[in-house]
Amino acid sequence: MDSLPPTLFAFLRELRINNEREWFEANKDRYRAEVRDPMLAFISAFAKPLSEISPHFVADPRPNGGSLFRIYRDIRFSRDKTPYKTNAGAHFRHAAGRDAHAPGFYLHIEPGGCFAGCGIWHPDKTALQAIRAAIDEHGDEWIRITGTRSFRETFRIAGNSLKRPPRGYDATHPLIDDLKRKDFIALTNLAESDVTRPGFLDRFASIARTGSKFAGFLCRAVGAPF
């Protein structure tokens, strides 16, 4: 599986219009055939190129508990009670990480909103402090990684940031904008035509390789091997 089928997008568009349990149960076989199974096949195919980038990240094609995010939304504390996600997501986690808050690579598939990325989203307090300390101590390396032409042409660094400098860092610090970050994720947008075109697996692997030094910096900052 070196690309994803157009039928995946067609199903997600229909789900967006019919986001209710009765419709989904009636179309569950379609979900499995048109969304889940192609995503699992892609995850499985990405295992080899991922291992060549780093042996410490996991491409797990199990339908439950693996790299593929569940289609079911957690609506317990949400005002939005629609039960299903209208996207498909795969998170290639670090072997040392237990959840989506560890460094990893990510693929987000959604009609009109596909993207690929790498990094760490919502790190806990200990990891966040460690990343900031690493940027402060190894600023030259951080600048080299995020300032290369290939990185800048591929990614934008996204996520939430503090409005004020974090405790212990001066507002005049040359990397204060990065030190204020609460997320450290590098994203690149993708068109549906990119995802469905033959050879997308190689394209996604190339994106991951371009972000590998960024991911490696974050791994070292939180004490994880790369």
Disulfide bonds with the S-S distance in Angstrom:
none
